[in-house]
Structures are given as C-alpha cells and as structure tokens.
Amino acid sequence: MNTYFHSVELEVDKCCGCTNCLKRCPTEAIRIRDGKAHILSERCIDCGECIRICPHHAKKAHSLELEDIKKFKYNVAIPAPALYAQFNNLDNVNIVLTGLKAVGFNDVFEVSRAAELVSEATRKIIKEKKSKLPLISSACPAVVRLIKIRFPELCENVLPLLAPIEVAAKIARKEAIEKTGLKSEEIGVFFISPCPAKVTEIHTPNSVEKSACNGAIGISRIYPELTKAMDHLDFKDIEPLSRSGLIGIGWATSGGESAGILRDKYLAADGIENVIKILEDLEDEHIRGLEFVELNACSGGCVGGVLTVENPYVAQARIQKLRKYLPVTLNHLEDDDIDNMNWENELKFDADIFRLSDDIVKAMEMMDEMESIYKDLPHLDCGSCGSPTCRAMAEDIVKGEAKETDCIHKLKAQIQSVYDQLKGTL
C-alpha cells in the first residue's frame, strides 16, 4: 500500500471525540477510538473539511514557516491568485508581489501566469478531441484523489495536464537557474497555498514523480508579515511584476477555470458534497453533452480554502473587482510547452485501500462476514460507534479494529438481554 504525506494533522489533546469530523469526511477516513479521532492515512484526501468543521480546533493544516526559505541561496514565491483576494481595497496585484519580495523572497512567479497556459492547453485538447469527454479539471488535488479513491471509472476523464502550481514551479525554477547561474538544488521554489490538499500534492504528487516545488507556506501563515510589509511600501517601491490577465486571476474562484476555456459546454461546481454529487452523476452518465467539468473541493473555489483568512464570498467579490480592468490573457503557449505540461504518471484506481486481505479466498470470507455483520446492525449510520456508517463499522469489525458492542444500540440490546435473564432468576 502506498504511503502518503498528509498536511492535515490532529492535535490529540484538543480532540473531544465529538464525531463532527467523522460525519463530514467525504471518504470515511476518520474513526473515533478511545474518545479521540484517528485519521486513516490511505483514505484521507486532505480536503480540509475536518479542519473546517471541528469546533475544538483539533485539526490543523501543516505548512512551512517563512523562516524555512532561508535554507536556499535563492528563493522564488509562486503565489496562488487566491492570495490577492485576502486584502481589502487592493487594486494592483503588484503591491502583493512586491510585498512578497519585501518579506524575504528574491523573486516571484504568479501561478495565474501558468493558469493561463493551462487554459490554452485545455482549449487545444478539447478542440483536437483526443481525450475522453467530458474532461475533468486536474487543478484541485483533493478532487483528483477523490476520483482515484471513489470514482475509478472517471480516472480516464481527468485532464492529463499538470496543475498550474506545478507548471509555475517548473518555469520559475528554469528562469531562476538562467538568471542566477545557481544549481537547481540551491534554489527554493515555494507555493503560497490556500489549502492543505495543495500542500500534500507537493509532497506526494499524483501527476509527477517529484514536484518542482520545494514546499508550501499557507496564506494564513504568511499573511501577518506580508500585510505589514505591504503597509510600509511607498508608491515608488512597487515593482511591475505582474504578468497575468483576467483568465489567470479568475482561477481563484469557482467557474474561473471554466471561463478560461472560452467554450460554453462546461459545468463548474464547488464544495465537496456538490462535487461528489456531480461525480456520481457523471459516473452514472446522468450528465451528458459536456466538454469540460471544473470541480473545487472548497466552497467558492480556492478562495474558500482553510488556509485563507478572508470570508470566501467577500474574496470572490474582490477577485471580480480586481479582474475588471485586466487584459484577457498575457501568456501563450510556445510550440513545445504542452508536451512539458503533460502528466508523467497515469491516474489509476487505488484498489489497495479497500483490500481486506492479500489472500483472495480470505478476502472473500471476510466480505461474507462483513455482509452478515452489516445485516445485523441497526443501519442508522449515527456514528456513535466511532465509525462513520454501519457498513464501515462492519468492515472495521472484520478487520479487528472494532467490536460489535461498540455499537450503542447493540450494546443496549445485550445489556437488556442480560437484565432480562437475571430478572427471570429472581
């Protein structure tokens, strides 16, 4: 079974075992055992829903600190366009980009620049009709991993292009090498991230063997120092660093990527529950006639990530205002660009996650036992047992990770039975 790095972490001391995260997790990756939540690494997609829903702040997203960039001789920040939406009354992206240099980065490369290249490459793929339609965006790593775990038949529909983060990191690293003459290992490329899924993607990428990024810093981590640096900038200090248009910056919000393909046979959905409904309908072929499907695990798109600081609806409005006077696009593909943007790895269903045993005969026996146990459970899916559903509970019992009396309804019936027997002897 594959080993995954996860940016979503549990602070055990803060966990009260309240089951809020258990019920919200879209891949049933959480169990409550001994009064504490446990995250099943192989099932977690780092969508951040458990962070969002936890009333005790027992879940957190790992990201690097600003100090970590000092390990390299030369550092490049690649900010997500969602970063721009965190600041009130911002009318010039260059203020943010100059601010990033002020807090310690030697250079910046906008992810929105790479997004415009991906948009153009997507238009080309759709026009050539060489891939199975509808194409499903590969930009949200939480959605890609969700498909890999729960919707294997849709793996071949996933757009085989690198996400803008990876494209930006590759170009930024190449330009930094040419500019400085330094070796690749002496250059640090850091993504300014709105969500934990993108942090995880850098460490355990789906599309490439090794990410061109050295790490990610959460927007919420860098925000205080960046805001302070921006406040101290004089007008003459602001550098003309921005080289992206409304298509690239529009990727920050739900529907932005779809708008960038400049076609009308598309669908855009955001929020993990809505995403799952769309994927179910696509798998059952209830949705037809589309060329492109944009799915974002976070409500509102990347501006709704748990590593942001601003209300996602306020952030959406700010992005729309910021795009108003921008050119459509400032970045275009060169002849061989699209070849460098293709996935290195093939997206495949991760069957190991659901394998009960390596022995096929044993696995079949465990499956039969699981069905028998499930039939005898109350089918309430209340989560009180510490498993998200009664079927998950049956699987946990078969694996030896739970027992039937963990179900309070079964335990109550057992206690009642013992009581009745004792009562009859009196």
Buried (B, 14 or more C-beta within 10 A) or exposed (E): EEEBBBBBBBEEEEBBBBBBBBBBBBBBBBBBBEEBBBBBBBBBBBBBBBBBBBEBEBBBBBBBEBEBBEEBEBBBBBBBBBBBBBBEEBEBBBBBBBBBBBBBBBBBBBBBBBBBBBBBBBBEBBEEEEBEBBBBBBBBBBBBBBBBBBBBEBBEBBBBBBBBBBBBBBBBBBBBBEEBEBEEEBBBBBBBBBBBBBBBBBBBBBBBEEBBBBBBBBBBBBBEBBBEBBEEBEEEEBEEBBBBBBBBBBBBBBBBBBBBBBBEEBBBBBBBEBBBEBBBEBBEEEBEEBBBBBBBBBBBBBBBBBBBBBEBEEBBBBBBEBBEEBEEBBBEBEEEBBEEBEBEEEBEBBEEBEEBBEEEEEBEBBBEBBEEBBEEBBEEBBBBBBBBBBBBBBBBBBEEBBEBEBBEBBBEEEEEEEEEEEEEEE
